Amino acid sequence: MVASISYSFPDQDFWIEYTELWNNSLHKPVFKSPHYIQYLANRFRNEFAVYRFVLDGELKGVIFFRKNGNEYRLLTDVKADHNFFVIHRSCTEEQIDSFFSNFLAAVKKENWSLVLRVQPLWASYMSTFVKSVHKSGLFWNVAKRSVCPVLEEESAKQLYDKLNSSRELRYRVNRIKSQLEGEFEIMTGDEDLDDWVNKFCELHQKRWEDSGSPSRYSSADEIKFLKNCLLSWIEDRLLVRFSIKVNDERIAFVICLIQGNSLIHHSTAYDDAFYKYSPGKALILTIAEWMKNNALNILDFGEGAEPYKYAYTNKELEPNEIAISSLSNVSFILKVKLRQVLREKISENPQLKRFYKEKIKPLTQRSKQKVS
């Protein structure tokens, strides 16, 4: 067995091994797909680190990181609705325990402070991870971070039938077709990608420019970053783009990602001029039909508790934030505890919540954009 942390950019042999591991992993997480993770590793190679777990010469587990100040965070923090670990599906519970126990021992040895965002508490390995942390002798803290509203049915047809039974969704689709002569688009390759991404970012920026959560797509670098992410997922055959075109102009967009038998409703944008037509809602029915034709029975609306999601979902998943460090790292522990208390206070107080959303959150988002 070999379990170690490395800070150098991996060679091509590793990426071949990683692709094999990902294809045979427990969850095949889209935010850890081979081309996507390699793109991020190259983009952030100066802050890059990777934990590898090898059994009998075969790569059985990997965790990718990026140093952010004095903390290590998951490499995919920059763009992920949930951050699964990549573990081979053949691993026994004992081997999974070894994967985590050796990882935590390496964290202690390297004296890392970890912040693991949007951790999927529903992952099959999570109970083993928690047991490993308990016996590690490290400080750890779990905080509620967000939610992922989900519509899950027994079959893809049942999911489609559920959404198609909505008179409102059918009305939105028919109105766009009859009054606007709208064209509903579905793309799985790089068709018209430049124009599609540019218009998506333009509308995303306009939609959020006067809100407490300004769009990250206000710079050429961020637009390029999004395009490269999409190209990576296209290479991995995991991207589906939905849009509506009216008079040769796209007015609504949804970026969706395939993960197992689910489709993640990852990111949206629409033209406010067509607000009364609810083009985003109309696209939900188009998405459901595509899912029916591709045997996907879970529609995951991604991280965030936006009210519109709850009209079409029947389940709520909870991705939490896990912080880990040595017990001697008092400053990190105090920061984690303070951050948790502040979040709880903000969630309980409407005035604080509004102040955070309108004043504090935009500042932190701009800071993150500069870093990424």
MARTORSE-177409 format. One record per atom (N, C-alpha, C): residue in one letter; y, z, x. Coordinates in steps of 0.05 Angstrom, whole numbers, padded with zeros to 5 digits, always signed. Layout:
N
AYZX
...
# end
This chain:
372
M-00024+00000+00017
M+00000+00000+00000
M+00025+00000+00018
V+00044-00016+00010
V+00070-00017+00023
V+00092-00013+00002
A+00109+00007+00006
A+00131+00011-00013
A+00156+00017+00004
S+00176+00000+00002
S+00200+00003+00019
S+00224-00010+00007
I+00247+00000+00017
I+00273-00012+00010
I+00283-00029+00033
S+00292-00053+00027
S+00303-00071+00047
S+00331-00079+00040
Y+00348-00084+00060
Y+00376-00091+00055
Y+00382-00120+00062
S+00362-00134+00071
S+00366-00162+00080
S+00358-00181+00058
F+00371-00205+00058
F+00365-00225+00037
F+00337-00236+00042
P+00320-00236+00021
P+00292-00244+00024
P+00289-00273+00032
D+00267-00279+00046
D+00261-00307+00053
D+00248-00321+00030
Q+00242-00347+00034
Q+00232-00364+00012
Q+00204-00355+00003
D+00188-00345+00022
D+00161-00335+00014
D+00163-00313-00006
F+00183-00295-00003
F+00186-00273-00022
F+00192-00284-00050
W+00210-00304-00052
W+00218-00315-00078
W+00194-00329-00092
I+00176-00341-00076
I+00152-00352-00088
I+00134-00330-00099
E+00131-00308-00083
E+00116-00286-00092
E+00128-00273-00117
Y+00155-00271-00116
Y+00169-00258-00139
Y+00165-00275-00165
T+00166-00301-00163
T+00162-00318-00186
T+00135-00313-00198
E+00115-00311-00181
E+00087-00305-00190
E+00086-00278-00204
L+00099-00258-00192
L+00100-00231-00203
L+00113-00232-00231
W+00137-00244-00232
W+00152-00245-00258
W+00135-00259-00280
N+00122-00280-00273
N+00106-00295-00293
N+00083-00278-00303
N+00075-00258-00288
N+00053-00240-00295
N+00062-00211-00299
S+00087-00208-00305
S+00098-00181-00308
S+00094-00170-00336
L+00098-00144-00340
L+00094-00131-00365
L+00111-00142-00387
H+00137-00147-00382
H+00156-00155-00403
H+00169-00182-00398
K+00165-00194-00375
K+00178-00220-00368
K+00207-00219-00376
P+00222-00199-00366
P+00250-00196-00375
P+00268-00220-00366
V+00282-00230-00386
V+00299-00254-00381
V+00321-00248-00361
F+00331-00223-00360
F+00352-00215-00341
F+00341-00209-00313
K+00315-00215-00309
K+00303-00214-00283
K+00288-00240-00276
S+00294-00261-00291
S+00280-00286-00287
S+00285-00297-00259
P+00266-00312-00248
P+00268-00319-00219
P+00293-00333-00210
H+00302-00354-00223
H+00326-00368-00214
H+00351-00352-00218
Y+00351-00336-00240
Y+00375-00320-00246
Y+00378-00298-00225
I+00356-00284-00219
I+00358-00262-00200
I+00363-00272-00172
Q+00353-00295-00165
Q+00359-00307-00138
Q+00388-00315-00136
Y+00399-00325-00158
Y+00427-00332-00158
Y+00445-00307-00153
L+00439-00286-00168
L+00454-00261-00164
L+00451-00249-00137
A+00426-00250-00126
A+00421-00239-00100
A+00437-00254-00079
N+00439-00280-00082
N+00455-00296-00063
N+00485-00291-00066
R+00494-00288-00091
R+00522-00284-00096
R+00531-00257-00085
F+00514-00237-00086
F+00521-00210-00077
F+00505-00201-00053
R+00499-00220-00035
R+00481-00214-00013
R+00492-00193+00006
N+00518-00190+00007
N+00530-00170+00025
N+00526-00141+00015
E+00521-00138-00011
E+00516-00112-00023
E+00488-00109-00033
F+00470-00127-00025
F+00443-00129-00036
F+00423-00109-00024
A+00405-00100-00041
A+00382-00084-00032
A+00359-00089-00051
V+00334-00086-00041
V+00311-00091-00058
V+00289-00071-00051
Y+00276-00060-00072
Y+00253-00043-00068
Y+00228-00060-00075
R+00208-00060-00056
R+00184-00076-00060
R+00160-00057-00060
F+00141-00063-00078
F+00116-00048-00080
F+00093-00068-00077
V+00077-00065-00056
V+00056-00084-00049
V+00029-00069-00049
L+00009-00080-00063
L-00018-00069-00062
L-00037-00090-00053
D-00053-00084-00033
D-00073-00103-00023
D-00061-00130-00017
G-00037-00130-00006
G-00024-00154+00002
G-00011-00170-00020
E-00011-00159-00044
E+00001-00173-00067
E+00025-00158-00078
L+00047-00172-00083
L+00071-00160-00094
L+00066-00152-00123
K+00069-00125-00128
K+00062-00114-00154
K+00086-00103-00169
G+00108-00100-00155
G+00132-00090-00169
G+00157-00093-00151
V+00180-00097-00165
V+00205-00102-00150
V+00228-00090-00167
I+00248-00078-00153
I+00273-00070-00166
I+00296-00081-00148
F+00314-00095-00160
F+00337-00106-00145
F+00362-00090-00149
F+00378-00086-00128
F+00402-00069-00129
F+00426-00083-00117
R+00449-00072-00123
R+00474-00080-00112
R+00491-00055-00107
K+00501-00052-00083
K+00517-00028-00077
K+00545-00032-00089
N+00554-00011-00103
N+00580-00012-00117
N+00595+00014-00109
G+00612+00011-00088
G+00624+00035-00077
G+00604+00052-00063
N+00602+00077-00072
N+00582+00096-00061
N+00557+00098-00077
E+00554+00081-00097
E+00531+00082-00115
E+00515+00056-00113
Y+00490+00058-00120
Y+00473+00034-00123
Y+00468+00030-00153
R+00472+00005-00161
R+00467-00003-00189
R+00448-00026-00189
L+00436-00031-00212
L+00418-00054-00214
L+00434-00080-00210
L+00422-00099-00196
L+00435-00124-00190
L+00445-00138-00215
T+00429-00136-00237
T+00435-00150-00261
T+00455-00136-00279
D+00466-00113-00270
D+00487-00099-00285
D+00510-00118-00293
V+00515-00138-00277
V+00538-00155-00282
V+00534-00172-00308
K+00509-00176-00316
K+00504-00191-00340
K+00476-00186-00351
A+00473-00165-00368
A+00447-00159-00379
A+00451-00142-00404
D+00435-00148-00424
D+00435-00131-00448
D+00416-00107-00446
H+00395-00111-00429
H+00377-00089-00422
H+00364-00095-00395
N+00360-00074-00380
N+00351-00077-00352
N+00322-00067-00348
F+00303-00084-00353
F+00275-00077-00348
F+00269-00077-00318
F+00249-00061-00310
F+00237-00063-00283
F+00215-00085-00284
V+00210-00098-00261
V+00190-00119-00260
V+00165-00107-00247
I+00144-00104-00264
I+00119-00092-00255
I+00096-00109-00264
H+00077-00114-00247
H+00054-00132-00254
H+00038-00120-00277
R+00031-00137-00296
R+00017-00128-00320
R-00011-00118-00314
S-00022-00124-00291
S-00049-00114-00284
S-00048-00085-00273
C-00024-00074-00268
C-00023-00048-00256
C-00033-00026-00276
T-00049-00008-00265
T-00058+00014-00280
T-00036+00035-00283
E-00040+00055-00300
E-00019+00076-00303
E-00016+00091-00276
E-00038+00094-00262
E-00037+00108-00236
E-00020+00091-00216
Q-00024+00065-00216
Q-00009+00048-00198
Q+00021+00047-00206
I+00027+00047-00232
I+00054+00048-00241
I+00068+00074-00232
D+00053+00096-00234
D+00063+00122-00225
D+00069+00120-00195
S+00051+00107-00180
S+00055+00104-00151
S+00080+00087-00145
F+00083+00066-00161
F+00107+00049-00159
F+00133+00065-00161
F+00134+00082-00182
F+00158+00098-00186
F+00160+00121-00166
S+00138+00135-00161
S+00139+00158-00143
S+00148+00149-00115
N+00138+00127-00105
N+00146+00117-00079
N+00175+00107-00079
F+00183+00096-00101
F+00211+00087-00103
F+00230+00111-00102
L+00224+00132-00117
L+00241+00156-00117
L+00241+00170-00090
A+00218+00170-00076
A+00217+00181-00049
A+00235+00165-00030
A+00236+00139-00034
A+00253+00122-00017
A+00283+00127-00024
V+00289+00132-00050
V+00316+00139-00058
V+00325+00164-00044
K+00307+00184-00044
K+00313+00210-00031
K+00317+00206+00000
K+00300+00190+00012
K+00302+00185+00040
K+00328+00171+00048
E+00335+00151+00032
E+00359+00135+00037
E+00385+00149+00027
N+00381+00172+00014
N+00403+00187+00003
N+00421+00171-00016
W+00407+00156-00034
W+00421+00139-00053
W+00431+00156-00077
S+00453+00146-00089
S+00462+00155-00115
S+00459+00131-00133
L+00443+00134-00154
L+00436+00111-00172
L+00448+00114-00199
V+00458+00092-00210
V+00466+00090-00238
V+00452+00066-00250
L+00432+00071-00267
L+00416+00050-00280
L+00425+00047-00308
R+00441+00026-00313
R+00452+00021-00340
R+00431+00007-00358
V+00437+00009-00384
V+00422-00004-00406
V+00392-00004-00400
Q+00381+00019-00395
Q+00352+00022-00391
Q+00338+00021-00418
P+00318+00004-00421
P+00304+00002-00447
P+00284+00024-00450
L+00291+00044-00467
L+00273+00067-00470
L+00247+00059-00484
W+00246+00035-00496
W+00222+00025-00509
W+00202+00011-00490
A+00209+00008-00465
A+00192-00006-00446
A+00165+00009-00443
S+00144-00005-00439
S+00117+00007-00439
S+00113+00026-00416
Y+00128+00023-00394
Y+00125+00040-00371
Y+00143+00064-00371
M+00161+00067-00391
M+00183+00087-00389
M+00173+00115-00388
S+00152+00122-00403
S+00142+00150-00402
S+00132+00157-00374
T+00119+00137-00360
T+00110+00142-00333
T+00134+00145-00314
F+00154+00130-00318
F+00179+00132-00302
F+00191+00160-00305
V+00193+00169-00329
V+00205+00196-00335
V+00188+00218-00321
K+00161+00216-00323
K+00144+00236-00310
K+00148+00236-00279
S+00151+00212-00268
S+00156+00209-00239
S+00182+00222-00231
V+00203+00218-00247
V+00229+00229-00241
V+00228+00260-00242
H+00214+00270-00263
H+00211+00299-00266
H+00200+00313-00242
K+00180+00300-00229
K+00167+00313-00206
K+00179+00304-00179
S+00201+00289-00180
S+00212+00279-00155
S+00229+00299-00140
G+00239+00319-00153
G+00257+00338-00140
G+00286+00327-00138
L+00291+00306-00152
L+00318+00294-00152
L+00333+00303-00177
F+00360+00302-00176
F+00376+00305-00200
F+00374+00279-00216
W+00371+00282-00243
W+00372+00259-00260
W+00384+00266-00287
N+00396+00247-00299
N+00410+00251-00324
N+00407+00226-00341
V+00401+00230-00367
V+00398+00208-00386
V+00421+00210-00406
A+00436+00189-00409
A+00459+00190-00428
A+00457+00166-00447
K+00463+00171-00472
K+00464+00149-00491
K+00486+00130-00484
R+00480+00105-00480
R+00499+00085-00471
R+00507+00066-00492
S+00488+00056-00507
S+00494+00035-00526
S+00470+00032-00545
V+00471+00011-00561
V+00449+00004-00579
V+00444-00026-00579
C+00420-00033-00588
C+00413-00062-00592
C+00402-00065-00620
P+00418-00074-00639
P+00407-00079-00666
P+00388-00103-00665
V+00366-00100-00680
V+00344-00120-00678
V+00333-00126-00706
L+00327-00151-00711
L+00311-00159-00734
L+00284-00166-00725
E+00264-00151-00733
E+00236-00157-00725
E+00219-00159-00750
E+00204-00182-00752
E+00185-00186-00773
E+00157-00193-00762
E+00137-00192-00778
E+00110-00197-00768
E+00106-00225-00758
S+00120-00244-00769
S+00117-00272-00760
S+00145-00285-00759
A+00146-00308-00745
A+00170-00323-00744
A+00178-00334-00771
K+00159-00341-00787
K+00165-00351-00814
K+00177-00329-00831
Q+00166-00305-00829
Q+00177-00283-00845
Q+00206-00276-00836
L+00211-00279-00810
L+00238-00274-00801
L+00257-00295-00813
Y+00249-00320-00812
Y+00265-00342-00823
Y+00269-00337-00853
D+00247-00331-00867
D+00249-00327-00896
D+00268-00304-00903
K+00268-00283-00887
K+00285-00260-00891
K+00315-00269-00889
L+00322-00284-00868
L+00349-00292-00865
L+00357-00315-00885
N+00338-00332-00890
N+00344-00354-00909
N+00347-00344-00938
S+00338-00319-00943
S+00341-00308-00970
S+00370-00298-00974
S+00386-00297-00953
S+00413-00289-00955
S+00430-00311-00967
R+00441-00306-00991
R+00458-00326-01004
R+00483-00331-00987
E+00493-00310-00975
E+00517-00313-00959
E+00513-00332-00935
L+00490-00329-00921
L+00485-00347-00898
L+00482-00376-00907
R+00467-00380-00929
R+00464-00407-00939
R+00490-00419-00947
Y+00507-00403-00960
Y+00533-00412-00969
Y+00551-00420-00945
R+00550-00404-00924
R+00566-00410-00900
R+00557-00437-00887
V+00532-00441-00886
V+00521-00466-00874
V+00530-00489-00892
N+00525-00488-00917
N+00531-00510-00936
N+00561-00516-00937
R+00577-00495-00935
R+00606-00499-00936
R+00616-00514-00912
I+00606-00507-00888
I+00614-00520-00864
I+00605-00550-00864
K+00581-00554-00874
K+00571-00582-00876
K+00586-00598-00896
S+00592-00587-00919
S+00604-00603-00941
S+00634-00606-00938
Q+00648-00584-00930
Q+00677-00585-00929
Q+00688-00594-00902
L+00673-00588-00881
L+00682-00595-00854
L+00666-00617-00841
E+00644-00625-00854
E+00626-00645-00843
E+00617-00635-00815
G+00611-00609-00813
G+00604-00597-00788
G+00576-00606-00779
E+00574-00609-00752
E+00548-00616-00740
E+00537-00591-00725
F+00513-00583-00731
F+00500-00560-00719
F+00484-00570-00695
E+00490-00559-00671
E+00478-00568-00646
E+00459-00547-00635
I+00437-00556-00623
I+00418-00539-00609
I+00412-00553-00582
M+00416-00538-00560
M+00412-00550-00534
M+00395-00531-00516
T+00375-00541-00503
T+00358-00525-00486
T+00360-00534-00456
G+00375-00555-00452
G+00379-00565-00424
G+00408-00563-00416
D+00417-00581-00398
D+00444-00579-00388
D+00462-00600-00402
E+00455-00608-00426
E+00471-00628-00441
E+00500-00619-00444
D+00518-00636-00434
D+00547-00631-00438
D+00555-00603-00430
L+00543-00592-00409
L+00546-00564-00403
L+00574-00557-00394
D+00587-00573-00378
D+00614-00567-00369
D+00634-00563-00392
D+00634-00583-00410
D+00653-00581-00433
D+00645-00558-00451
W+00619-00554-00455
W+00609-00532-00472
W+00619-00505-00462
V+00615-00501-00436
V+00622-00475-00423
V+00653-00471-00424
N+00667-00492-00417
N+00697-00490-00416
N+00708-00483-00444
K+00698-00496-00464
K+00708-00490-00491
K+00699-00462-00500
F+00674-00454-00494
F+00665-00427-00500
F+00683-00407-00488
C+00690-00410-00462
C+00707-00391-00448
C+00736-00391-00459
E+00745-00414-00466
E+00772-00416-00478
E+00774-00400-00504
L+00754-00404-00522
L+00754-00390-00547
L+00748-00360-00544
H+00731-00353-00525
H+00725-00325-00520
H+00750-00311-00510
Q+00765-00324-00493
Q+00790-00312-00483
Q+00810-00308-00505
K+00814-00328-00522
K+00833-00326-00544
K+00825-00305-00564
R+00799-00303-00569
R+00789-00284-00589
R+00795-00255-00581
W+00794-00249-00554
W+00796-00221-00546
W+00822-00215-00531
E+00840-00234-00528
E+00864-00230-00511
E+00882-00207-00521
D+00883-00203-00547
D+00901-00182-00558
D+00886-00157-00566
S+00861-00154-00557
S+00845-00132-00565
S+00843-00112-00542
G+00828-00090-00547
G+00824-00070-00526
G+00802-00078-00507
S+00790-00101-00512
S+00768-00110-00494
S+00773-00139-00486
P+00791-00144-00468
P+00798-00172-00461
P+00774-00186-00449
S+00773-00212-00453
S+00752-00229-00443
S+00751-00230-00413
R+00727-00229-00402
R+00723-00232-00373
R+00727-00260-00364
Y+00727-00279-00384
Y+00727-00308-00376
Y+00756-00319-00375
S+00773-00303-00362
S+00801-00312-00359
S+00807-00324-00332
S+00787-00324-00315
S+00791-00336-00288
S+00771-00358-00283
A+00778-00376-00265
A+00761-00399-00258
A+00735-00389-00246
D+00736-00367-00231
D+00712-00356-00218
D+00692-00346-00238
E+00703-00332-00259
E+00685-00321-00280
E+00673-00344-00297
I+00688-00365-00301
I+00677-00388-00316
I+00654-00401-00300
K+00659-00404-00274
K+00639-00415-00256
K+00614-00397-00255
F+00619-00370-00255
F+00597-00351-00255
F+00579-00355-00280
L+00592-00357-00304
L+00577-00361-00328
L+00561-00387-00327
K+00573-00408-00318
K+00559-00434-00317
K+00535-00432-00299
N+00537-00418-00276
N+00515-00415-00257
N+00493-00398-00269
C+00500-00378-00284
C+00480-00362-00298
C+00465-00379-00318
L+00479-00395-00334
L+00466-00413-00353
L+00448-00433-00339
L+00457-00444-00317
L+00440-00463-00302
L+00415-00450-00292
S+00417-00424-00284
S+00394-00410-00275
S+00374-00406-00297
W+00383-00399-00321
W+00365-00395-00344
W+00354-00422-00353
I+00369-00443-00350
I+00358-00470-00357
I+00335-00476-00338
E+00338-00471-00312
E+00317-00475-00293
E+00292-00460-00301
D+00296-00435-00311
D+00273-00419-00319
D+00264-00424-00348
R+00276-00443-00361
R+00269-00452-00389
R+00272-00429-00409
L+00293-00414-00406
L+00297-00390-00423
L+00323-00390-00439
L+00339-00412-00436
L+00365-00413-00449
L+00363-00432-00474
V+00376-00423-00495
V+00381-00440-00519
V+00410-00436-00527
R+00424-00458-00528
R+00453-00458-00536
R+00456-00469-00564
F+00470-00454-00581
F+00475-00463-00609
F+00505-00466-00612
S+00513-00487-00626
S+00542-00491-00630
S+00547-00508-00655
I+00572-00508-00664
I+00580-00524-00687
I+00603-00542-00678
K+00601-00567-00685
K+00622-00586-00678
K+00635-00597-00703
V+00662-00597-00703
V+00677-00608-00725
V+00697-00628-00714
N+00696-00653-00723
N+00714-00673-00713
N+00714-00675-00683
D+00689-00675-00672
D+00684-00678-00643
D+00695-00654-00627
E+00702-00632-00640
E+00710-00607-00626
E+00691-00585-00634
R+00682-00571-00613
R+00664-00548-00619
R+00681-00524-00628
I+00672-00511-00650
I+00687-00489-00661
I+00672-00462-00660
A+00646-00463-00653
A+00631-00438-00652
A+00608-00441-00633
F+00601-00420-00619
F+00581-00420-00597
F+00565-00395-00598
V+00539-00397-00592
V+00522-00374-00587
V+00504-00381-00563
I+00504-00363-00544
I+00485-00364-00521
I+00461-00347-00527
C+00438-00359-00529
C+00413-00343-00535
C+00393-00346-00511
L+00377-00325-00508
L+00358-00324-00486
L+00331-00316-00496
I+00310-00329-00486
I+00283-00324-00495
I+00270-00303-00477
Q+00259-00283-00490
Q+00245-00262-00476
Q+00219-00255-00491
G+00197-00266-00481
G+00172-00262-00496
G+00173-00274-00523
N+00167-00258-00544
N+00168-00269-00571
N+00194-00262-00585
S+00215-00256-00569
S+00241-00250-00580
S+00262-00269-00570
L+00284-00271-00585
L+00307-00287-00577
L+00331-00268-00577
I+00345-00267-00554
I+00367-00249-00551
I+00393-00264-00557
H+00407-00254-00577
H+00433-00265-00586
H+00454-00254-00566
H+00457-00267-00543
H+00470-00255-00520
H+00500-00255-00521
S+00512-00277-00528
S+00541-00279-00527
S+00552-00300-00546
T+00575-00294-00558
T+00585-00312-00578
T+00615-00318-00574
A+00624-00339-00586
A+00653-00346-00586
A+00657-00365-00610
Y+00680-00362-00622
Y+00687-00381-00644
Y+00717-00384-00646
D+00725-00406-00659
D+00753-00412-00662
D+00764-00397-00686
D+00784-00380-00681
D+00796-00363-00702
D+00808-00380-00725
A+00815-00405-00719
A+00826-00422-00740
A+00806-00428-00762
F+00780-00424-00757
F+00759-00429-00777
F+00747-00402-00786
Y+00762-00381-00783
Y+00751-00354-00790
Y+00740-00353-00818
K+00754-00365-00838
K+00746-00362-00866
K+00719-00376-00871
Y+00710-00393-00853
Y+00684-00406-00856
Y+00661-00390-00843
S+00668-00369-00829
S+00648-00352-00815
S+00627-00369-00800
P+00636-00385-00781
P+00617-00403-00767
P+00596-00387-00751
G+00603-00364-00741
G+00584-00348-00726
G+00560-00339-00744
K+00566-00332-00769
K+00545-00324-00788
K+00529-00349-00795
A+00542-00372-00798
A+00527-00396-00805
A+00506-00403-00783
L+00513-00398-00759
L+00495-00404-00737
L+00470-00386-00737
I+00472-00362-00749
I+00449-00344-00750
I+00426-00358-00764
L+00432-00372-00786
L+00411-00386-00801
L+00399-00409-00784
T+00416-00423-00770
T+00406-00444-00752
T+00388-00433-00730
I+00396-00410-00720
I+00380-00396-00699
I+00353-00388-00711
A+00353-00377-00735
A+00328-00369-00748
A+00309-00392-00753
E+00319-00415-00760
E+00302-00439-00764
E+00290-00448-00737
W+00306-00447-00716
W+00296-00454-00690
W+00274-00434-00681
M+00278-00409-00687
M+00258-00389-00680
M+00232-00393-00695
K+00234-00401-00720
K+00210-00407-00736
K+00194-00429-00724
N+00208-00450-00715
N+00195-00473-00703
N+00184-00467-00675
N+00192-00445-00663
N+00183-00438-00636
N+00168-00411-00635
A+00160-00402-00659
A+00142-00378-00661
A+00153-00353-00648
L+00179-00348-00653
L+00192-00323-00644
L+00199-00306-00668
N+00189-00281-00668
N+00191-00264-00691
N+00210-00240-00688
I+00225-00239-00666
I+00244-00218-00661
I+00271-00230-00654
L+00291-00223-00669
L+00319-00231-00663
L+00334-00206-00653
D+00339-00205-00627
D+00352-00183-00614
D+00382-00190-00611
F+00399-00175-00625
F+00427-00181-00624
F+00442-00170-00600
G+00426-00160-00580
G+00438-00153-00555
G+00453-00127-00556
E+00464-00119-00533
E+00478-00093-00530
E+00504-00094-00547
G+00508-00072-00562
G+00533-00070-00577
G+00528-00065-00606
A+00545-00048-00618
A+00542-00040-00646
A+00562-00054-00664
E+00568-00080-00659
E+00586-00094-00677
E+00576-00094-00705
P+00594-00088-00725
P+00585-00084-00753
P+00569-00107-00765
Y+00577-00132-00758
Y+00564-00155-00771
Y+00534-00156-00766
K+00525-00144-00743
K+00497-00145-00735
K+00479-00130-00756
Y+00490-00109-00767
Y+00474-00091-00783
Y+00468-00103-00811
A+00482-00125-00818
A+00476-00138-00843
A+00450-00154-00842
Y+00440-00159-00817
Y+00417-00177-00813
Y+00395-00164-00797
T+00395-00138-00792
T+00376-00125-00775
T+00361-00103-00790
N+00338-00095-00780
N+00323-00074-00792
N+00313-00053-00772
K+00324-00053-00748
K+00315-00036-00727
K+00337-00033-00707
E+00337-00010-00693
E+00357-00005-00672
E+00344+00005-00647
L+00346-00010-00625
L+00336-00001-00599
L+00358+00013-00584
E+00350+00031-00566
E+00370+00047-00552
E+00367+00044-00522
P+00384+00027-00510
P+00385+00026-00480
P+00403+00047-00469
N+00393+00065-00453
N+00408+00087-00443
N+00415+00084-00414
E+00432+00102-00404
E+00440+00101-00376
E+00427+00125-00362
I+00414+00119-00339
I+00400+00139-00324
I+00413+00142-00296
A+00422+00166-00289
A+00434+00171-00263
A+00415+00188-00247
I+00412+00181-00221
I+00393+00195-00203
I+00406+00199-00176
S+00402+00223-00164
S+00412+00227-00137
S+00398+00252-00126
S+00403+00259-00101
S+00394+00284-00090
S+00409+00307-00102
L+00397+00331-00103
L+00410+00354-00115
L+00435+00363-00098
S+00436+00354-00073
S+00458+00362-00056
S+00483+00345-00060
N+00481+00323-00075
N+00504+00305-00080
N+00520+00316-00103
V+00535+00338-00098
V+00549+00352-00119
V+00571+00335-00132
S+00585+00319-00116
S+00607+00303-00127
S+00597+00283-00147
F+00574+00270-00140
F+00563+00250-00158
F+00553+00263-00184
I+00540+00286-00181
I+00529+00301-00204
I+00552+00309-00223
L+00573+00319-00212
L+00596+00327-00228
L+00609+00303-00242
K+00610+00281-00228
K+00621+00256-00240
K+00604+00247-00264
V+00578+00248-00260
V+00559+00239-00281
V+00563+00257-00306
K+00563+00284-00301
K+00566+00303-00323
K+00592+00300-00337
L+00614+00296-00322
L+00640+00293-00333
L+00641+00267-00350
R+00630+00246-00340
R+00630+00221-00354
R+00615+00223-00381
Q+00593+00238-00380
Q+00577+00242-00405
Q+00593+00258-00425
V+00606+00280-00416
V+00622+00296-00434
V+00645+00280-00446
L+00658+00264-00429
L+00680+00247-00439
L+00671+00227-00460
R+00648+00215-00455
R+00637+00196-00475
R+00631+00209-00501
E+00620+00233-00500
E+00614+00248-00524
E+00639+00256-00540
K+00659+00265-00525
K+00685+00272-00538
K+00698+00248-00550
I+00698+00226-00536
I+00710+00201-00546
I+00696+00192-00571
S+00670+00193-00572
S+00655+00184-00595
S+00660+00202-00620
E+00667+00227-00615
E+00672+00246-00637
E+00700+00246-00647
N+00719+00235-00631
N+00747+00236-00638
N+00759+00208-00641
P+00766+00200-00666
P+00777+00173-00671
P+00801+00166-00654
Q+00819+00186-00650
Q+00844+00180-00635
Q+00837+00175-00606
L+00820+00192-00594
L+00811+00188-00567
L+00796+00161-00564
K+00780+00155-00584
K+00765+00130-00583
K+00783+00106-00582
R+00804+00107-00599
R+00824+00085-00600
R+00839+00083-00574
F+00847+00106-00563
F+00862+00106-00537
F+00844+00095-00515
Y+00819+00103-00514
Y+00800+00092-00494
Y+00797+00062-00497
K+00793+00053-00521
K+00788+00025-00526
K+00813+00008-00519
E+00837+00018-00526
E+00861+00002-00522
E+00874+00004-00495
K+00870+00028-00482
K+00884+00032-00456
K+00865+00034-00432
I+00844+00050-00435
I+00827+00056-00412
I+00807+00033-00407
K+00793+00025-00428
K+00772+00005-00425
K+00782-00021-00413
P+00805-00032-00421
P+00815-00057-00408
P+00819-00054-00378
L+00828-00030-00369
L+00832-00025-00341
L+00806-00025-00326
T+00785-00012-00337
T+00759-00011-00324
T+00746-00039-00324
Q+00750-00054-00345
Q+00739-00081-00346
Q+00751-00099-00325
R+00778-00097-00322
R+00791-00113-00301
R+00782-00106-00274
S+00777-00080-00270
S+00767-00071-00244
S+00739-00082-00238
K+00722-00083-00259
K+00695-00094-00256
K+00696-00123-00250
Q+00714-00137-00263
Q+00716-00166-00259
Q+00724-00172-00230
K+00742-00156-00219
K+00750-00161-00191
K+00727-00157-00172
V+00710-00137-00178
V+00687-00131-00161
V+00666-00153-00163
S+00661-00163-00187
S+00640-00183-00191
S+00649-00211-00183
# end
